[in-house]
Amino acid sequence: MNPPKASFAFPMCGIVSFVSPGPVEPERLQQATDSLVTRGPDGCGIWIDPNRRAGLGHRRLAIVDAPAGQQPFVNEDGRVRAVVNGELYDFREQRRRLQALGHVFHTGCDSEVVCHLYEEHGLEFVHQLRGEFAILLWDGDRLVAVRDPFGIKPLCYARREREWWFASKARALWAAGCARQWDADAFWQAASTQYTLPDQTLFQGVGQLPPGHLAVLEQGRLHLRRYWQPEHQEADPAEFLPRLKRAVQERLPEGLPAALQLSGGIDSAAVVALAAAQRSDLRAFTVSFEEASHDEFALAAQVAERCGVPMERVDVSAAELLALLPEAVEASEGLAVNAHLAAKYALDQRIHQAGFKVVLTGEGADEVLLGYPHFRQDLAGSPAERRAIAAGNSIAAGIMVTSGSGLSLAAVQSRLGAIPAFLEAKAALGARIHSCLRPDFAAEYAPVDAYQCMLDFAELPAGDVLEQASELWNRSALANYILQTLGDGCEMAHSLEGRLPFLDGALATWLKGLPRHWKIRQGREKHILREAMREWLPASVVDRQKQPFMAPPLLAGARLPEHLRQLSEMDHPFLDGERVRRQLKREMSGEWAPALTWLATAYHMHERLGL
């Protein structure tokens, strides 16, 4: 008998798998799985085949605390087993269809459909999935790994001699016995562009499955292919609000209250408003900074009051940002250009302490609706107009917009015929970071054009510079920083599942067909979202220009420079401490703050992760 509706379970987790030509000690799989305990503090599941040549591990975060959520899942004949990190939507309808075809379900978990979808469709089962997910599936002959279209959930892998290991985070691979080292190629890429390539991590021998990709490990060989390539479709603007409402509604957890991350921007405010229209058991959380230029508490409070949602203020001082930065780097396994990493870490910590396990965020709206100032720069008709946009977005200076020169972008100009504005900012920031690299490291990698590497991997669509800039941004900044470092890295460090309505696969695909003037109109970004929410939110939020979530630069009172001066005494394989200290003695503009923060996080990663 199938479980009744009330017993459906919704577990989040950390996942691990190995495949080996020879037997593997079960303790290694257990150690790797247990290293992900913050991703799943509510239980552990292990399966190893009788000859110990394949195994699956799962740490469980029980969103709805029902015993039916235990993983790994298994199909009727025991041939197909899977562990799933994430949330799948439309699973009830899929479950009914599969039952009608004779499939038998053993649990009430949403993710059990994975095994049966694979039985029915083989590798094409990926096209039946919608949600935020990473999946590891073993069918007796091969291992299948899948990552969601945008990379909301992480999935990395490593080869140790003839063994293959896959896991949610690199720390699990290290716990299994894989080497714990920096990757020089990836560090150069990140020092130049601030992001690794989509298939890289910062760690030697550890790759990551790119967003929207499927991997098959068979007979010791790994094959990757991109499965998510949405086709252009005509979009009726009148459908936008109903589609967004549905995406929000689907991400509200059944049977327990939800938290909402709220800033002074329209993205998170829209999620709060639409969630509050459907549920009353919500609470919003807002970061508040000491500096008025970056503090959005007053605007967030207006939204919370308008929507009738209680709000909690999370005050974070400059001293606390510096103190939390090492922890945040260790938890996220990522580098950062702003102390907003520490602020996000503090925010998620408070949400966890308040007893929540699910949080809805507004991330992704700027990607699907072209909300960043650098996208408006790409549409600008003249250099003067681009400079004016940069001048009006001082908070993003040195990170998203810049007035300075930087590393060569000749390869980008040659390939695209134009240079996306955000790459100019990244190149300028990269030049500052390069000035602090070890001379021998810089000389060895000088022939490597990191921007050429970025383009080679990107598979850019035909179109103008804005379309190509959007794709480059999504495959670099969104996937490797916003979603992985700031998002999942901070959230799951505190056993907190982030859900992102704007990055719903169906909604994002639909938005690709929306005419551009509904996204940017007369120099104003996210036009359709503003018009849709005008009756829901205060005008002060609806008409406010985009302000990225940034913590105040920690330059005042020599906070960050002094912090970095102390860190630079540490031996680092790629950073030159003397060059760092020499730079700190010079007069620096505010655009140097992102480079200093990046350097500080590189030192913290070296120390905290024991690389």
C-alpha positions as CSV (number, residue, x, y, z in Angstrom):
1,M,0.0,0.0,0.0
2,N,1.3,3.5,-0.9
3,P,1.8,6.0,1.9
4,P,-1.1,8.5,2.3
5,K,-0.5,12.1,1.4
6,A,0.1,13.1,5.0
7,S,3.2,11.0,5.2
8,F,5.1,12.7,2.4
9,A,8.6,13.6,3.5
10,F,10.8,16.4,2.1
11,P,14.5,15.7,3.1
12,M,17.4,17.9,2.1
13,C,20.9,16.5,2.5
14,G,24.5,15.9,1.6
15,I,25.3,13.0,-0.8
16,V,28.3,10.8,-1.5
17,S,29.1,8.0,-3.9
18,F,32.1,5.9,-5.0
19,V,32.8,3.4,-7.8
20,S,36.0,1.3,-7.7
21,P,37.4,-1.7,-9.6
22,G,38.4,-3.2,-6.2
23,P,36.8,-3.3,-2.8
24,V,36.6,-0.2,-0.7
25,E,36.5,-0.1,3.1
26,P,33.0,0.9,4.3
27,E,34.6,3.2,6.9
28,R,35.8,5.5,4.2
29,L,32.3,6.0,2.8
30,Q,31.0,6.5,6.3
31,Q,33.7,9.1,7.0
32,A,32.9,11.0,3.8
33,T,29.2,11.0,4.5
34,D,29.6,12.1,8.1
35,S,31.8,15.0,7.0
36,L,28.6,16.5,5.5
37,V,26.8,16.4,8.8
38,T,25.7,20.1,8.7
39,R,24.0,19.4,5.4
40,G,22.0,16.6,7.1
41,P,22.1,16.5,10.9
42,D,18.9,14.4,11.2
43,G,20.1,11.0,10.0
44,C,22.5,9.0,7.9
45,G,22.0,6.3,5.2
46,I,24.6,4.1,3.7
47,W,24.5,1.4,1.0
48,I,27.4,-0.6,-0.3
49,D,27.1,-3.4,-2.9
50,P,28.1,-6.9,-1.8
51,N,31.5,-6.7,-3.5
52,R,32.2,-3.2,-2.0
53,R,32.9,-1.7,-5.5
54,A,30.1,0.8,-5.4
55,G,28.4,2.7,-2.6
56,L,26.0,5.6,-1.8
57,G,25.9,7.8,1.3
58,H,23.3,10.3,2.5
59,R,23.1,12.8,5.3
60,R,19.5,13.8,6.0
61,L,18.0,17.2,6.8
62,A,14.4,16.3,7.6
63,I,12.3,19.2,6.3
64,V,9.2,17.2,7.3
65,D,10.3,14.8,10.0
66,A,8.8,11.5,8.7
67,P,10.8,8.2,8.7
68,A,9.8,7.7,5.0
69,G,12.5,10.1,3.9
70,Q,15.4,7.8,4.6
71,Q,17.8,7.4,1.7
72,P,19.3,5.8,-0.5
73,F,16.1,5.0,-2.4
74,V,15.8,1.7,-4.3
75,N,13.5,0.5,-7.0
76,E,11.3,-2.6,-6.9
77,D,13.9,-5.1,-8.0
78,G,16.8,-3.5,-6.1
79,R,18.8,-2.7,-9.3
80,V,18.5,1.1,-9.2
81,R,19.5,3.1,-6.1
82,A,19.8,6.8,-5.7
83,V,20.6,9.6,-3.3
84,V,19.1,13.1,-4.0
85,N,20.0,16.5,-2.6
86,G,17.3,19.0,-3.1
87,E,13.6,19.4,-3.8
88,L,11.6,18.1,-6.8
89,Y,8.4,19.8,-7.8
90,D,5.4,18.1,-9.6
91,F,6.4,14.9,-7.9
92,R,2.9,14.0,-6.9
93,E,1.7,14.1,-10.6
94,Q,4.8,12.1,-11.6
95,R,4.2,9.6,-8.8
96,R,0.6,9.0,-10.0
97,R,1.8,8.5,-13.6
98,L,4.5,6.0,-12.5
99,Q,2.1,4.1,-10.3
100,A,-0.3,3.8,-13.2
101,L,2.6,2.2,-15.1
102,G,3.0,-0.4,-12.3
103,H,5.8,1.2,-10.3
104,V,5.8,0.5,-6.5
105,F,6.9,3.2,-4.1
106,H,8.4,2.3,-0.7
107,T,8.5,5.7,0.9
108,G,6.6,9.0,0.9
109,C,9.5,11.1,-0.2
110,D,9.3,13.4,-3.2
111,S,12.7,12.3,-4.5
112,E,11.9,8.6,-4.7
113,V,10.4,9.3,-8.2
114,V,14.0,9.5,-9.4
115,C,14.6,5.8,-9.4
116,H,11.4,5.1,-11.3
117,L,11.8,7.9,-13.8
118,Y,15.2,6.4,-14.6
119,E,13.6,3.0,-15.1
120,E,11.1,4.5,-17.6
121,H,13.3,6.9,-19.4
122,G,16.9,6.0,-19.0
123,L,19.2,9.0,-19.1
124,E,16.4,11.1,-20.6
125,F,14.9,11.1,-17.1
126,V,16.7,14.4,-16.5
127,H,14.1,16.1,-18.7
128,Q,11.4,15.1,-16.2
129,L,13.0,16.8,-13.3
130,R,12.1,20.3,-12.0
131,G,13.5,21.8,-8.9
132,E,16.8,22.4,-7.1
133,F,18.7,19.2,-7.1
134,A,21.9,17.1,-7.3
135,I,21.5,13.4,-7.9
136,L,23.8,10.3,-7.7
137,L,22.2,7.1,-9.1
138,W,23.7,3.6,-9.4
139,D,22.0,1.0,-11.7
140,G,24.4,-1.9,-11.2
141,D,26.5,-1.1,-14.3
142,R,27.1,2.6,-14.2
143,L,26.9,5.7,-12.0
144,V,24.8,8.6,-13.1
145,A,25.3,12.1,-11.7
146,V,23.0,15.1,-12.4
147,R,23.0,18.7,-11.4
148,D,20.1,21.2,-11.7
149,P,20.1,23.8,-14.6
150,F,21.5,26.7,-12.7
151,G,23.8,24.9,-10.2
152,I,21.7,25.7,-7.1
153,K,22.9,22.4,-5.5
154,P,26.6,21.6,-5.7
155,L,28.2,18.3,-6.9
156,C,31.9,17.6,-7.2
157,Y,34.1,14.6,-7.9
158,A,37.6,13.3,-7.8
159,R,39.6,10.3,-9.0
160,R,41.9,8.6,-6.4
161,E,44.1,6.1,-8.2
162,R,41.4,4.0,-9.9
163,E,38.5,5.0,-7.6
164,W,36.0,7.6,-8.4
165,W,34.3,9.6,-5.7
166,F,31.4,12.1,-5.9
167,A,30.0,14.3,-3.2
168,S,28.2,17.5,-2.4
169,K,31.4,19.2,-1.1
170,A,35.1,18.7,-1.5
171,R,35.5,18.1,2.3
172,A,33.7,14.7,1.8
173,L,36.2,13.7,-0.9
174,W,39.1,14.6,1.4
175,A,37.5,12.6,4.2
176,A,37.5,9.6,1.8
177,G,41.2,10.0,1.3
178,C,41.5,12.2,-1.8
179,A,44.4,14.8,-1.8
180,R,43.8,18.1,-0.1
181,Q,45.7,20.7,-2.2
182,W,45.2,23.9,-4.1
183,D,44.8,23.7,-7.9
184,A,47.2,26.2,-9.5
185,D,45.3,26.3,-12.8
186,A,42.0,27.1,-11.0
187,F,43.6,29.7,-8.7
188,W,45.0,31.5,-11.7
189,Q,41.6,31.5,-13.3
190,A,40.0,32.9,-10.2
191,A,42.8,35.4,-9.6
192,S,42.1,36.7,-13.1
193,T,38.3,36.5,-13.4
194,Q,37.3,35.9,-9.8
195,Y,35.7,32.6,-10.7
196,T,36.8,29.1,-11.6
197,L,35.6,27.6,-14.8
198,P,32.3,25.8,-14.6
199,D,34.0,22.3,-14.3
200,Q,36.7,23.4,-11.9
201,T,37.1,23.8,-8.2
202,L,39.9,25.5,-6.4
203,F,41.3,22.1,-5.3
204,Q,43.7,19.8,-7.1
205,G,42.1,16.8,-8.6
206,V,38.6,17.9,-7.7
207,G,36.2,18.8,-10.6
208,Q,32.6,19.9,-10.4
209,L,29.7,18.8,-12.6
210,P,28.7,22.0,-14.4
211,P,25.1,23.3,-14.0
212,G,22.6,21.7,-16.3
213,H,24.9,18.7,-17.0
214,L,24.7,14.9,-16.7
215,A,27.6,12.7,-16.1
216,V,27.9,8.9,-16.7
217,L,30.7,6.9,-15.2
218,E,31.0,3.6,-17.0
219,Q,33.9,1.1,-17.2
220,G,36.1,3.6,-15.4
221,R,35.5,6.5,-17.9
222,L,33.5,9.6,-17.1
223,H,31.4,11.2,-19.9
224,L,29.7,14.6,-19.4
225,R,27.0,16.2,-21.5
226,R,24.9,19.3,-21.2
227,Y,21.2,18.4,-21.0
228,W,19.6,21.7,-20.2
229,Q,19.5,24.0,-23.2
230,P,16.1,25.8,-23.2
231,E,14.6,26.6,-26.5
232,H,13.2,30.1,-27.2
233,Q,9.4,30.4,-26.9
234,E,7.0,33.2,-27.2
235,A,6.1,34.6,-23.8
236,D,2.9,36.6,-23.0
237,P,3.7,39.2,-20.3
238,A,0.3,38.6,-18.7
239,E,1.5,35.2,-17.6
240,F,4.4,36.4,-15.6
241,L,2.7,37.1,-12.2
242,P,0.8,33.8,-12.2
243,R,3.9,31.9,-13.0
244,L,5.9,33.6,-10.3
245,K,3.1,33.0,-7.8
246,R,3.2,29.3,-8.6
247,A,7.0,29.1,-8.2
248,V,6.7,30.8,-4.8
249,Q,3.8,28.6,-3.7
250,E,5.6,25.4,-4.6
251,R,8.6,26.3,-2.5
252,L,6.7,27.0,0.7
253,P,7.3,23.9,2.8
254,E,4.3,21.8,3.8
255,G,3.6,21.3,7.5
256,L,6.1,23.8,8.9
257,P,6.8,27.6,8.8
258,A,9.3,29.2,6.4
259,A,11.8,31.9,6.7
260,L,12.3,34.6,4.1
261,Q,15.5,36.5,3.4
262,L,14.5,40.2,2.9
263,S,16.6,43.2,1.9
264,G,15.5,46.6,0.5
265,G,15.3,45.3,-3.1
266,I,12.3,44.3,-5.1
267,D,13.5,40.7,-5.7
268,S,13.3,39.5,-2.1
269,A,10.3,41.8,-1.4
270,A,8.3,40.2,-4.2
271,V,8.9,36.8,-2.8
272,V,7.8,38.0,0.7
273,A,4.7,39.6,-0.7
274,L,3.6,36.6,-2.8
275,A,4.5,34.1,0.1
276,A,2.5,36.2,2.6
277,A,-0.5,36.1,0.3
278,Q,-0.6,32.3,0.7
279,R,0.7,31.6,4.2
280,S,0.6,33.3,7.6
281,D,3.3,31.3,9.3
282,L,6.3,33.2,7.9
283,R,9.1,35.3,9.3
284,A,11.4,37.6,7.5
285,F,15.1,38.2,8.4
286,T,17.1,41.2,7.4
287,V,20.8,42.1,7.7
288,S,21.5,45.5,9.1
289,F,24.8,47.3,8.8
290,E,26.2,50.2,10.8
291,E,26.9,52.3,7.6
292,A,23.8,54.0,6.3
293,S,25.0,53.8,2.7
294,H,24.6,50.0,2.8
295,D,21.9,49.5,5.4
296,E,18.5,48.5,4.0
297,F,16.7,47.8,7.2
298,A,14.2,50.7,6.9
299,L,13.1,49.7,3.4
300,A,12.9,46.0,4.5
301,A,10.7,47.1,7.4
302,Q,8.4,48.9,5.1
303,V,7.9,45.7,3.1
304,A,7.4,43.5,6.1
305,E,4.8,45.9,7.5
306,R,3.0,46.2,4.2
307,C,2.9,42.4,3.8
308,G,2.0,41.7,7.4
309,V,5.1,39.5,8.0
310,P,7.0,39.7,11.3
311,M,10.6,40.6,10.7
312,E,13.8,40.0,12.7
313,R,16.8,42.4,12.4
314,V,20.2,40.8,12.2
315,D,22.8,43.5,13.2
316,V,26.3,42.8,11.9
317,S,29.1,45.2,12.8
318,A,32.3,45.7,10.9
319,A,34.2,43.8,13.7
320,E,31.8,40.9,13.4
321,L,32.2,40.8,9.6
322,L,35.9,40.3,10.0
323,A,35.6,37.8,12.8
324,L,33.1,35.6,10.8
325,L,34.9,35.8,7.5
326,P,37.3,32.8,8.2
327,E,34.3,30.6,9.2
328,A,32.3,31.6,6.2
329,V,35.2,30.8,3.8
330,E,35.8,27.4,5.4
331,A,32.1,26.5,5.3
332,S,31.5,27.7,1.7
333,E,34.9,26.5,0.3
334,G,34.9,29.7,-1.7
335,L,36.7,33.0,-2.1
336,A,34.8,36.3,-1.8
337,V,35.2,39.9,-3.1
338,N,33.1,41.5,-0.3
339,A,32.3,40.9,3.3
340,H,28.7,40.1,2.3
341,L,29.9,36.5,2.5
342,A,30.3,36.9,6.3
343,A,27.0,38.9,6.5
344,K,25.2,36.1,4.6
345,Y,26.8,33.6,7.0
346,A,25.5,35.5,10.0
347,L,22.0,35.9,8.5
348,D,21.7,32.1,7.9
349,Q,23.1,31.4,11.3
350,R,20.4,33.5,12.9
351,I,17.7,31.9,10.8
352,H,18.9,28.4,11.9
353,Q,19.0,29.5,15.6
354,A,15.3,30.7,15.2
355,G,14.4,27.1,14.4
356,F,13.8,27.3,10.6
357,K,15.0,24.7,8.1
358,V,13.7,26.3,4.9
359,V,14.3,29.8,3.6
360,L,13.0,31.4,0.4
361,T,15.3,34.0,-1.3
362,G,15.1,36.4,-4.2
363,E,18.3,35.2,-5.8
364,G,18.3,34.8,-9.5
365,A,15.9,37.6,-10.4
366,D,18.7,39.8,-11.6
367,E,19.9,37.0,-13.9
368,V,16.6,36.1,-15.5
369,L,15.4,39.7,-15.7
370,L,18.7,41.5,-16.5
371,G,18.7,43.5,-13.3
372,Y,22.4,44.3,-12.8
373,P,23.8,47.8,-13.7
374,H,26.4,46.2,-16.0
375,F,23.6,44.8,-18.2
376,R,22.3,48.3,-18.7
377,Q,25.9,49.4,-19.5
378,D,25.9,46.8,-22.3
379,L,22.9,48.5,-23.8
380,A,24.3,52.0,-23.4
381,G,24.7,54.0,-26.6
382,S,28.0,55.7,-25.7
383,P,31.0,55.5,-23.4
384,A,29.7,58.6,-21.5
385,E,26.4,56.8,-20.8
386,R,28.3,53.8,-19.6
387,R,30.3,56.0,-17.2
388,A,27.2,57.6,-16.0
389,I,25.7,54.2,-15.1
390,A,28.9,53.3,-13.2
391,A,28.9,56.6,-11.3
392,G,25.3,56.0,-10.2
393,N,26.1,52.5,-8.9
394,S,29.0,53.2,-6.4
395,I,28.1,50.3,-4.2
396,A,29.0,47.9,-7.1
397,A,32.2,49.8,-7.9
398,G,35.2,47.5,-8.4
399,I,33.0,44.4,-8.5
400,M,30.3,44.8,-11.2
401,V,31.2,48.2,-12.7
402,T,34.6,50.0,-13.0
403,S,36.3,53.0,-14.4
404,G,39.7,51.5,-14.3
405,S,41.9,49.6,-16.7
406,G,42.8,46.0,-16.2
407,L,44.0,42.7,-17.7
408,S,43.8,42.3,-21.4
409,L,40.4,41.6,-22.9
410,A,41.7,41.4,-26.5
411,A,40.4,37.8,-26.7
412,V,37.0,38.8,-25.7
413,Q,36.9,41.7,-28.2
414,S,38.1,39.5,-31.0
415,R,35.6,36.7,-30.2
416,L,32.5,38.8,-29.4
417,G,33.2,42.0,-31.2
418,A,32.5,43.9,-28.0
419,I,33.4,43.6,-24.3
420,P,30.7,42.9,-21.7
421,A,30.8,45.6,-19.1
422,F,31.1,43.2,-16.1
423,L,34.2,41.7,-17.7
424,E,35.9,45.1,-17.7
425,A,35.2,45.2,-13.9
426,K,36.6,41.7,-13.4
427,A,39.7,42.5,-15.5
428,A,40.4,45.6,-13.4
429,L,40.0,43.6,-10.2
430,G,42.1,40.8,-11.6
431,A,44.9,43.3,-12.4
432,R,45.0,44.4,-8.7
433,I,45.0,40.7,-7.5
434,H,47.8,39.9,-10.0
435,S,50.0,42.6,-8.5
436,C,50.1,40.6,-5.3
437,L,50.9,37.2,-6.8
438,R,54.2,35.4,-6.4
439,P,56.5,36.4,-9.3
440,D,57.3,32.8,-10.2
441,F,53.7,31.8,-10.2
442,A,52.7,34.8,-12.3
443,A,55.5,34.2,-14.7
444,E,54.6,30.6,-15.2
445,Y,50.9,31.4,-15.9
446,A,51.4,34.6,-17.8
447,P,50.8,32.9,-21.2
448,V,47.4,31.6,-20.0
449,D,44.6,34.0,-21.0
450,A,41.9,33.3,-18.4
451,Y,39.3,35.2,-20.3
452,Q,40.0,33.1,-23.4
453,C,39.5,30.0,-21.2
454,M,36.2,31.4,-20.0
455,L,35.0,31.9,-23.6
456,D,36.2,28.5,-24.7
457,F,34.0,26.8,-22.1
458,A,31.0,29.1,-22.4
459,E,29.2,27.8,-25.5
460,L,27.8,31.3,-26.1
461,P,24.6,31.7,-28.0
462,A,24.4,33.8,-31.1
463,G,23.2,37.3,-30.4
464,D,24.4,40.7,-29.3
465,V,26.7,41.5,-26.4
466,L,24.0,41.6,-23.8
467,E,22.8,38.0,-24.5
468,Q,26.4,36.8,-24.4
469,A,27.1,38.8,-21.3
470,S,24.1,37.2,-19.6
471,E,25.2,33.7,-20.4
472,L,28.8,34.4,-19.3
473,W,27.5,35.9,-16.0
474,N,25.2,32.9,-15.3
475,R,27.9,30.3,-15.9
476,S,30.5,32.1,-13.8
477,A,29.3,34.6,-11.2
478,L,25.8,33.1,-10.6
479,A,26.8,29.4,-10.5
480,N,30.2,29.6,-8.9
481,Y,29.7,32.5,-6.5
482,I,26.1,33.6,-5.9
483,L,24.6,30.2,-5.7
484,Q,27.5,28.1,-4.4
485,T,29.6,30.4,-2.1
486,L,27.0,32.9,-0.9
487,G,24.0,30.6,-1.2
488,D,24.3,26.9,-0.6
489,G,27.7,27.3,1.2
490,C,26.3,29.6,3.9
491,E,22.9,28.0,4.1
492,M,23.9,24.4,4.5
493,A,26.6,25.3,6.9
494,H,23.6,26.0,9.2
495,S,21.4,23.1,8.1
496,L,19.2,25.4,6.1
497,E,17.7,24.7,2.7
498,G,17.5,27.7,0.4
499,R,14.7,27.8,-2.2
500,L,14.8,30.2,-5.2
501,P,11.5,30.9,-7.0
502,F,13.1,33.1,-9.7
503,L,15.3,30.2,-10.8
504,D,12.4,27.8,-11.3
505,G,13.4,26.0,-14.5
506,A,10.0,26.4,-16.2
507,L,9.8,30.1,-15.2
508,A,13.4,30.8,-16.4
509,T,12.8,29.1,-19.7
510,W,9.6,31.1,-20.2
511,L,11.4,34.3,-19.4
512,K,14.0,33.7,-22.1
513,G,11.3,34.3,-24.6
514,L,10.1,37.5,-23.0
515,P,10.9,40.5,-25.2
516,R,13.8,42.5,-23.8
517,H,11.9,45.7,-23.3
518,W,9.9,43.9,-20.6
519,K,13.2,43.4,-18.7
520,I,15.0,46.7,-19.4
521,R,12.9,49.7,-20.5
522,Q,14.1,53.3,-20.7
523,G,17.2,52.6,-18.6
524,R,15.2,50.9,-15.8
525,E,15.8,47.3,-15.0
526,K,13.3,44.5,-14.3
527,H,10.4,46.4,-15.8
528,I,7.9,43.6,-15.7
529,L,8.6,42.7,-12.1
530,R,8.2,46.3,-11.0
531,E,4.8,46.6,-12.8
532,A,3.6,43.3,-11.5
533,M,4.4,44.2,-7.9
534,R,3.3,47.8,-8.0
535,E,0.1,47.1,-6.1
536,W,1.8,44.7,-3.7
537,L,4.8,46.7,-2.4
538,P,5.7,50.2,-1.3
539,A,6.6,52.6,-4.1
540,S,9.9,53.2,-2.3
541,V,10.9,49.6,-3.1
542,V,9.2,49.3,-6.5
543,D,10.8,52.4,-8.0
544,R,14.2,52.0,-6.3
545,Q,17.2,51.4,-8.5
546,K,18.9,48.1,-8.2
547,Q,21.4,47.9,-5.3
548,P,23.4,44.6,-5.0
549,F,23.6,43.1,-1.5
550,M,27.0,44.3,-0.4
551,A,28.5,44.8,3.0
552,P,30.3,48.1,3.6
553,P,34.0,48.0,2.4
554,L,36.1,47.4,5.6
555,L,38.7,50.1,4.8
556,A,37.7,52.7,7.4
557,G,39.8,52.5,10.5
558,A,42.3,50.3,8.7
559,R,40.2,47.2,9.6
560,L,40.7,45.2,6.4
561,P,44.2,46.4,5.6
562,E,45.5,45.6,9.1
563,H,43.7,42.2,9.0
564,L,45.3,41.5,5.7
565,R,48.7,42.7,6.8
566,Q,48.6,40.1,9.6
567,L,47.5,37.3,7.2
568,S,50.2,38.2,4.7
569,E,52.8,36.9,7.2
570,M,51.4,33.4,6.4
571,D,53.2,31.4,3.8
572,H,51.0,31.0,0.7
573,P,51.9,29.1,-2.5
574,F,50.6,31.7,-4.8
575,L,50.5,35.0,-2.9
576,D,53.5,37.1,-2.2
577,G,53.2,38.5,1.3
578,E,55.8,41.2,0.7
579,R,54.0,42.5,-2.3
580,V,50.7,42.5,-0.3
581,R,52.3,44.5,2.5
582,R,53.9,46.9,0.0
583,Q,50.5,47.5,-1.6
584,L,48.9,48.1,1.7
585,K,51.3,51.1,2.3
586,R,50.1,52.8,-0.8
587,E,47.1,55.1,-1.1
588,M,44.2,53.0,-2.4
589,S,40.8,54.0,-3.8
590,G,37.6,52.3,-2.7
591,E,37.8,50.0,-5.8
592,W,40.8,48.3,-4.1
593,A,38.5,46.9,-1.3
594,P,37.2,43.9,-3.4
595,A,40.8,42.9,-4.2
596,L,41.9,43.1,-0.5
597,T,38.9,41.1,0.5
598,W,39.6,38.4,-2.1
599,L,43.2,38.2,-0.9
600,A,42.2,37.9,2.7
601,T,39.8,35.0,1.9
602,A,42.5,33.3,-0.1
603,Y,44.7,33.3,3.0
604,H,41.8,32.1,5.2
605,M,41.1,29.3,2.8
606,H,44.7,28.1,2.9
607,E,44.7,28.1,6.7
608,R,41.2,26.9,7.5
609,L,41.0,24.1,4.9
610,G,44.6,23.0,5.6
611,L,45.6,23.1,1.9
